[in-house]
Amino acid sequence: MSTQPTALVRFHLHRTEDITGVSGTGIVAGGVIFPDGTVAMRWNTGTSSTAIYDAIDDVTEIHGHNGATIVTLIDDRQD
């Protein structure tokens, strides 16, 4: 029997300060965490792009800017 979660978890990035001057503030990206922990994220910026990460912690490490951007889960994680 698998103990791995089966549901996708949606999230968005909420940026309170635009450190780089590229993405703006507010909800700047949205994405999903797959049951195996892999993350797909789509930027809501003028030049949109999609990125894949190994884990949500990687998203925070790369885009968190020391607390200026917060990952907000939309769905409850079932792990």
Secondary structure, 3 states (H helix, E strand, C coil): CCCCCCCCEEEEEEECCCCCCCCCCEEEEEEEECCCCCEEEEECCCCCCEEEECCHHHHHHHHCHHHCEEEEECCCCCC
